[in-house]
């Protein structure tokens, strides 16, 4: 059985959460076959003009890749904010900033009934989930650092944590009004930062690192990270009880956060997952 396939869905509801966040609820009975893996699960969204049924076939990717640049629909990766299998509904939280990109443009204009194609995993597929980066050890303290692009993933992770698991979330958003609340269980501390107030992730993480990793960190390691802006450690590599950091957002920022934790604080590199969801100054090609 194929691990991923297209799901043709339609917009059920659109809700503006804040000046920058819009939640789009997608629905279709076909989602009974969608495999929800939780946490920071990634799926692909294909933004077609109208019902492009050629992209719902098993060979959708070959068709997409062979399409001329002028007609190839944009393909983007997003996080599942929540999935309700009993209702066959899936929520995606979009960062909406005008017509700067195809996803923002689509979400800003989305209305009930609009079509969309989701590329996601099939329930019952034999292959293990490869769309979830969150893989901490069973114990230890947790640090989650995210900007607005990664906040939906961070919120989904937080809501799935067991009560009492020590975790600190640092979230950077454009404005104070973009601090969209979520249901964090007992044991989770949330710090919202607003760029409009001059706040940003790196200095705050530096300030908090002593409390979070003061006893767990060892000798600082040489920074061996290459040009990659995405590295997820093997979940079996970290010993039980090891503290764990999940860093996601703008590529340059998450690389700098990782270098600080590993190179200055001495956090074991096997306990730091970092993911560049976007890169400042670079548009994502189709």
Secondary structure as UniProt FT lines:
FT   STRAND          4..16
FT   STRAND          21..27
FT   HELIX           29..33
FT   TURN            39..40
FT   STRAND          42..47
FT   HELIX           53..56
FT   TURN            58..59
FT   HELIX           60..66
FT   TURN            69..71
FT   STRAND          74..79
FT   STRAND          82..84
FT   TURN            85..88
FT   STRAND          89..95
FT   TURN            98..99
FT   HELIX           102..109
FT   TURN            112..113
FT   STRAND          115..122
FT   TURN            123..124
FT   STRAND          142..147
FT   HELIX           148..160
FT   TURN            163..164
FT   STRAND          167..173
FT   HELIX           176..178
FT   TURN            186..187
FT   STRAND          188..194
FT   HELIX           195..197
FT   HELIX           201..213
FT   TURN            214..216
FT   STRAND          230..231
FT   TURN            235..237
FT   TURN            240..241
FT   STRAND          244..250
FT   HELIX           251..259
FT   HELIX           260..264
FT   HELIX           269..271
FT   STRAND          272..278
FT   TURN            280..281
//
